Amino acid sequence: MRPRRAVAATGIAMLLAAAALGGCSKNTGEGDSGQEETQQQSSAISTDPKDSQGPAPEVEGAKKGGTLKLLLETDFEHLDPQRSYLVKAMSTEQMLVRTLTAFREDGKGKLTLIGDLAENPGKDVNGDCKNWEYTLKKGVKYEDGSEIKAADVAYGIARSFEESIDGGPTYIQEWLADNPEYNAQYKGPYTSGNVNVPGLTVDGDYGLKFSFKQPHCDLPFALALPSGSPVPQAKDTRTEYDRRIFSSGPYKIKEYLKDQRLVLERNPNWDPKTDPLRHDYPDNIVVEFGAPATAQTERILAASGDDANTVAWEPVPQSLVDRVLKGDQAIKDRTINRTDPFVWVLSINNERIKDLKVRQAIGCALDKQGILLTQGGEAAGKLTNTLQADTTIGWKNYADPTGCGPTGDPEKAKQLLGGQKVKLAFMSRNTEYGQQTAPVVKQSLEKAGFEVVVSNVDRPQHNPIARTRGNQYDIYISNWAADWPSGASTIPVLYDGRKLGPKGNSNVSYFNADDVNAEIDKASKLPAGEAGDDWAKIDQMIQEKYYPVVPIYQSKTISVHGSKVGGLIFSNNLGTEVLYNAYLKQ
């Protein structure tokens, strides 16, 4: 779901020390070689007030005008900022809503956390990460010209407690409630009938105070997620807010036809002097839904008409990778070729597949190499045995506990099954990706004696089903990238079974083990910059003792865009292209 990178953290002052990692080359839309290169990546929280002031630095050569088009195979699962948790939607939302904090990136590997709506990334009042204060900038307006107030941010956070509009991240809710079952007491504004979030205080028109029972030094990072964006209570249309967000960003929604297109136009009441991150260079931004990855790439390569102004937002499919990476320089110059932080796994529903030997047999039989080859082999990513991406602080590699190798070992898998006849219900995405990978999963498992029944589910329904406890499927391919630069936004989110609820679960393997939970509690009390080794040990412990999922590969993003698209940055924070510097070459 989300992606981030390396940083240290105990309090604002200590966050100046940035952790550096191996990363990959930039692409600004101005002419990369198309070849992946190594670069140093660093992150820090800014303590310079000027970094949080607008306007954002101008992009060299950028001018206003034109319509930027983006192609997606299917519509967003959610566009409501309190419900969204997929990167394309979050990238789009950056142009529609503002958050208390934000990551500003330079396209070269440097991430800086700054104040967005807030005057700065936050004040750790007592230096213990339990009490935080934020002050909103004055004069920041919505699309109708009304001013954004602290109560609107608090109401947005209150909405995130509401089970009836589940879908987004739950860090802030759990921290405020001091309980993985964050809405056990306060259930949100609709169900509880009030907006009084425990631990969150509105101080006048511009002040917010967060009070936690436990230290949460990562709050400035979590507030960069869209779940903390402002929503005026009078504009809340509940589930219909997915269709018509009330804009606080440089663009507003002009038209949204579900499964067809989303059209954004400039928000005349957005003031760039208040915004340190965004620009509004294109006259319009249009997201078109429906074209599969192959058709998208072919349109961009043909470069006819308006497609010169277009971004293929699906990765280049395996069949076209060589043409893109080995083609002429003009294609390479508009190609993004970046290792991203997403780890793809075959999730096993542990509440249905309770036998460790069966889970290990699934991993032993799975042809991981075959799955990666359907996406382009080394051009699409690298095989992995770990739960965390290798870009995580403290990451350590270890051998696959099954010892069965990347192409699978059906005979050894049969031995692990010990004569059991196991039928597996496999939910696959009804997309090009699913059509390519599902046969490999099915065939490799059936070689080991499993019976695999494949159900092809449309992508907008795939994740909500996987995230619903008690769903009818045994296995499904899922992916994750850390929400910020720490294992704290991977291991607890995906493998702490105490957080499981009826819907909206990120722990889609439905794994729960008391000893793992105890180790998570220990690591969670450490500053992010000090806990890397602990998260790596828990990573290995989970796989060697329980094997709840089968890690397959860490992916790479290869995508193409039209010749007139400039300023496009691949985000190390989101793991996809971001639009706030994008412009059309005149």
N, C-alpha and C positions, 0 to 999 in steps of 0.2 A: 504494500500500500504506500508507505512514504519513505523518504530517503534523507540522510544527513551525513555529518562527518565529524572530524576530530576537534576537540576542544577540552580545556580544563575548566573546573568550576567548584568553588566553595562559596564565593560571594562576589559581588561586582568587582572589587579591587583585584581579587585573585584571578579573575577571568581575563586579565590582560595577557597572561601567559598563554600563547597559542600552541597547540600541538600540531605538528606537521606530518603529513602522510604522503605516500606516493599517490599521485593522481594521474590525470590524463590531459590531453591538449585541449585548448579552448576552441570555440568556433563562434565568431561574432557575426557571421554572415558576410564578412568582408573578404573571405578567401583563405580558408585553411587549406592545407595540403590534402586533407582527407585521410592522412595517416595518423594513427594514434601515437602520441608522444608522451613521454614521462614529464611531469612537472610536480613541483612541491605545492601542496595544498595546505592552507592554514585558516584558522578561524579564531575570532576573538569577539568579546563584547566591548563595544566602544565606551570609553569614559569621557570622550570629547563632545561636549554639547553641540558643537557645530555639525557633527556627523548626523545628528537627528533633526537638523533644521533643513528646510527646503530652500530653494528648489534642488532637485537632483542634478548632478553634473550633466551638462549637455553631451550628447553622443556626437562625436566628430562626423561631419558630413550629413547628419540627419536633418530632414526637412519635413514639415507637415504636409499631409495630403495622401490621397489614395485609400484603397480598401485592402486590408490584409486578410487573406483567407487561410483557414486551417481546415484540414480534412481529417475526420475521424470515422472509424468504421461504424461505431454505435454511439448513441447519445450518452450523456453523463448519467451515472447512477443517481447522483444528487448534485444539485447546484446550490442548494441551501447551505450556507457556510457552517451551520451547526451540525449538518448531517454528512457533509462530504468528507471523503477520506481517500480519494484517488487523485493521482498527481495532475492529470490533465484538467480536472475540474478545479483543483487548487490553483493551478497556473492561471486559468481563466478568471477565477475569483480575485486574484491579485489586482486585476484591472477594474473590479467592481466594488470591492470592499477593502477597508483598511483595518489594521489590527494594532494592538497596543505597541508591539515590537515587530520587527521584520529583519530578515537577512538581506543585506545588500551584497551583490556579487559583482566581480569585475570581469568574469569570463576567463580568468587566468588561474583560478583556484583559490582566490582569497574571498572569504566570507566574513562579513562584519555584521554583528547584531546591533541594530540601532533602534531608537524610538521612532515609531511611525505615527500613530495617534498620540502617543505619550511623548512628553518632552525629553525623555531619556529611557534607557532600557530597564529602569526601575531602581528603587532604593531599598536595600536590605537594612531595615531600620536598626536592628540590634546586632548585626553581623553574625546572626545564627541561622539565617535563611527561614525563619518561622514567620516573620512579619515583614511584608513588602508594601511599599507605597508607590502609587503611580499618579501623575498629574497630566491630564489631557491638555493638548495645545488649544488655545482659544481661537475661535473663528473658523474651525474646520466644519464644512457644511455637507449636508446630504444633497441629493439631486434636486430637491424642491427649495433649496436655499435655507432650510432650517439648520440650526447649529447642532453638532454632535455633542451629547452630554454624557457624563460618567454613568448616569442611570441607564442609558442605552446600551453601554458595554455590559453593565451588570445584568440587564435583561437578556442580552444575548447569551451570557453564561448561564443564566437561569433556564433558558430554553434547552441548553445542552443536557440538563438533568432530566428532561421530559422523555419518558420511555416511548411515547407515541410518535416521536420524531427521531428515533434512534439512527445511528449510522456513523457519527463522527468519533474523534478521539475522546478519551475519558480521563486524561491525566488530571486536569484541573478539578473536575468533579470529585474524583477519588481523593485528591489531596485535601480539598475543602471539607469533605465529609469524613476524612480519615477512615475510609472504609471502601474496600473494593465494590461493595454493593452501595454505590454512591447515592442512589435514590431510595434507600430504605426508609429514610426519614423525610427529607425534602424531595418531592417527586416532580418538581417543575411547576411552572406557572399555571398550566392548564389543570393538572390533577390536584395540586395543593391549593390552588386558588390565590396564590400570592407570589410575590417576586423576591421574597426575603431568603436569599441563599445563605446558609450558615457559613460564617467565616469571611464573608464578603460584605464590605461596608462602603456605601457611597458617601463621600465627604463633599458636600456642596455640588456645584455644577461640574467640577473638573477633577475631583479627587476620588481615588479608589484605594481601599486597603484590603489586603489579603492576609488572613491570620490562619496559620496552620498549627496543628498539634505536634507535627513532626517536621524536621527541616526539609525544605524542598528548594535546593539551590538551583535547580533547573527551571524555575518558574519563568525567567525571561525568555528561555527557548520555547517553552510550551505556549506562551502567549503570542508567539509568531504564527501559530496554527490558526486557521480561519474560524475555529469553534469559539474563539473569544472576540469575534468582530461584533460591532454594535448593531442592534436592531431596535428601532423605536417601537414600543409596545403597540402603539396605534396602527402601525403598518404590518404587524404580524398576522399573516394569513394561514398560520399553522402549516399543514402539509402542502398547501398551495404556494408557500414561499419558495419552494423549489422552482416555480415557474417565473416568479417575478421578484427578484431581490431588490430591495430599496438601496440604491447605490450611495456609497460614500467614497468611491474611487473615481478615476478619471473618465470612466465610461459608465453608461447606464444601458439597460436592456431596451432595445427598440422593438424587437420581435423575437419570440421564441416559439417555434413550431416543433413540438416534441418529435424526435426521430427524423427531423428534416433539417432545420437550421436554427442557429442562434445568431442574432444580429445585435451588435453593440454600437452605440453612437456616443459621441462625446457628452460628458456631463458638464453643462455650462457653469455649474456652481462648484466644481472642483478647482481648488486654488493651488497651483504648483508651488507657490511660496511656502505652503505648509507641508509639502510632501518631499521627503528626502530620497525617495526610491523610484517613483514612476514618472513616465512621460506619456503624452497623448499625441504621438506623431501621426498615426493613421487617422483618417476621417472616420473610418468604420473598421470594426473587426468582425468578421463573419466566420462562424464555425459551421461547416457543412457535414452532415452525418449520412452514412450509408455506403461510402466507397470502401471496399476492402483494401488491405495493405498493398496488394499487387497493382491494383488499378490506380491507387494514389501515387505510387512510385513511378509508374509508367507515364502518368499525366505530367509529373514534374520533369521527368527526363525528356519528354517531348517538348516541353517549354513553349507551348503555343498559347497565344492570347493571354487571358487573365491568370493562367497558371504560373506566369513569371512572378506574380504577387502572392504565391500560395506556398504553404508549408504542408508537407505530408507528415501528419502527426502520428501515424503508425510507423513502426520501424520497417526498414527495408526488408522484404521477405527473402528467404534463402535463395529463391530462384533468380533474384536480381542482385545479390550481394557482389558477385564478381564484376558485373557490368558497372556497378557504382564505384567499387573500390579500385578496379583496374581499368576504368574508363578514361576518357580524356580529362585534361586538367580542369576544363570548365565545369565538369560534374564534381570533381573532387573539391573544387573551391566552394561549392555550396552543399557540402556533405558534413554532417556531424558524425564523428566516429569516437565514441567515448565509453570507457568502462563505467558502468553505473553501480549504485550500491544495492541493487535488488538481488536477493537470493531467492531462487525458485525451488520449491520443494513439492514432493508428493505428500500432501497431508493425509494422515490416517486418522479416521474418527475413532479415538481411543475409547469412547463410550460404547462403540459397537464392536471394535476389534480389541478385545481385552487381553488376548494372549500375546505375550511378548514374543514368543517364537514365531507366531504368524506375522507380526509386524516386521520382525527381522527377515522373515522369508520374503515378504514383499520387497524390502530393500535389497535383498540378495538377488532376487530375480530381475529387478528393474534394469532395463538397458538405458542407463543415464546418458551414455555417449550417443546412442541412437536418437534420444530426444533432442539433444543439443544439435546433432547433425541436421535434423529437420529445420532448424532455425539458421543454419549456416556454419555450424561447427565453431572453430576458433574465432571466426568473425562475429559470432553472436554471443560469445561468452566463454567462461572457463568452468570446468567441472569443480565441484566442491563437496566436502564432507562435513562442513561446519554449518551451524545455524546462523551465525553472524557473517556479514560481509568482511572481506579482508581490509576494508577501510576503517573498521571500528578500532578505537583505542584499545590496545592490549590484545588484539586478535592473535590467536595461535592456531596453527593447522594441526590436525591429527588424522590418523588413518580411519577409514570407514570401519566401524566396529564389526560389521558382518564379514569383512575380508573377502568379499565376493567380486570386487573389481568393477570398473566402469561400464562394462557391457553386460554384467549380470552373470550369474552362475546357476542355471536352472536345476542342476543335479544337487548342489548344496542346498538350494532353497527347498527342494523336495525333502531332504533330510531334516531340515528345520521344521517342516510341516508334520513329519512323522506319520504320514498316512492320512492326515486330515484332508477332507474335501471341502474347500472353502470357496464360497461364492461371494464375489465382491461387486457392489454397486458403485460404478464409477461415474461421477458427474464431470462432463467435459464441456468447455465453452463451445458454443455454436458459432465459431469464428474460424478464420483461416488457421490461427494458432491451434485451436482445438482439433480441427480436421487433420492437421499435420502430426500432432503429438499423440492423439488418442490411440491410433493404430499401434504405435510403438509400445505404449503402456499395456494395451490389451494383449498384444502378441507375446511380449516378453514375460508377462505374468502367466499367461496360459501355457507357456513352455514348461513352467514349473508346476503345473497342475491346478492352478487357480481357474475358476470360472469367472469371467469378467463380463458384466452387463453394462454397456455404455449408454448413458443418457446425455444427449446433446441439449444443453440449456443455453438460451440466449444470454449474452454477456450482461445486460442490465439486471438479470435475475440471478446470475451465477453467484456473485458474492453475497447478496442478502440470504440466499439459501444456505450457503456454506456457513454463514455467521449466525444461523438460527440453530439453537441447541435442540437436539432431537431430530435433526434432519435425517432423511432416509438413505443417505449415501455413506459409503465406507471410505472412499478415496476421492481426492480431487487435487489438481495442481493449483497451488497458491503461491504468492510471492510477497515479500516484505522488504522494506528498507527502513533504517532507523529514522525516527522523527527528528532527531538532532544528534550531535556527535558523541554518542555514548551508548554502550550496551544496555544502559538503563531504559532505553526506548526500543529495545528489541526483546530481551529475555523476559522481563516481567510482563510485558504486554502479551507475548505469545505463549508463555509457558507457566504463568501463575494461575492455577486452576481456581483460586479463590475469587478471581475476578469474573468468573463465568456467570452469565445471566441468560434469560430466555432468548434474547435477540441482540444483534449488533456485536457479537463476539469477535475479537481479533484472534483469540486463541481458537482457531478453527480445527485444531486437532483434538480439542476438548481434553487436554492433558492436565492432570492434577496429581501431584506427589508431595506429601508433607515434607520430606527431606529437601526437596528442591525448593519448596516455598520458604523453608527456613534459611537456606543459603541466599535466596533472593532478598530476604529481609536484611541479612547482614550486609550484603553488597549495596543495598539501597541506602544505607546510612552513611556511605562513604562519598566524598566529593567525586564528581564525574572523572576528573583527571587522575584520581588515585584508585579507581575501582576496575580499571581495565583488565588486570590479571584475574580478578575475582569473577568477572563476567565470562572470561574465557574458560575458566575452570568449570563454571556451571554449565556452559555450552557443552563441554566434553562430557560432563557427568550425566546430563540429560540423555545424550545419544548412547553412551556406553551402558547405562543402566536401564533405560526405558525405551529408547528408539521410537519416539512418538511420530516422527516424520522421516521422510527420505530426502535429504538435501540432494539437489540435482546440479544446479549451476548458478553462478553469479553472472548476470547478463551484461551485455554491452549494447549501447544504443547506437545504431546506424540509421540516420534519417537524412532526407534530402529536402531542399526547399528551392523555390524559384529564384531566378537570377536577379530579380529586383528587390528581394527581401534583404534588408540590412539590419544590423544590430541584434540579431537573434543570439541569445546566450543559452548554453546548456547549463542548467542549474545544478550545482553540487548539493544544494539544499533540498530541492524537490526531486532531482533525478529525471528531469525532463526539461524541454525548452521553456523559458520564461519570456514574457512579451513586453515587459516594461521599458525596454530599450529599443524595441523593434520599430522599423520605419520602412517606407517604400522609396527606393531610389528613383529619382525623378528623371 
